Amino acid sequence: MRAFLVVSDLARTLVRMSPDPRRPGFVRSAAEVNADIRALWPHPSVRLTDAERGVYERLVAEWAAAVRAEIVEAA
């Protein structure tokens, strides 16, 4: 049960800390976002709560933006 509480605490923290996608120039690296995704969802057999699923969806969108930004920067 403690692992669930840790994940839930992380989800609440990530909701507060996630960058505002409307603020240009403030994009975390794909690796940073991926680390947050892995921390939120440590194992595929763990089911996410509705709140955690919302965090996960925002993180995946942020990760995709970071990947695109890294590709553009590399070009």
PyMOL commands that set and color helices and strands:
alter all, ss='L'
color gray80, all
select helices_A, chain A and resi 2-17+30-40+50-74
alter helices_A, ss='H'
color red, helices_A
deselect
rebuild
show_as cartoon
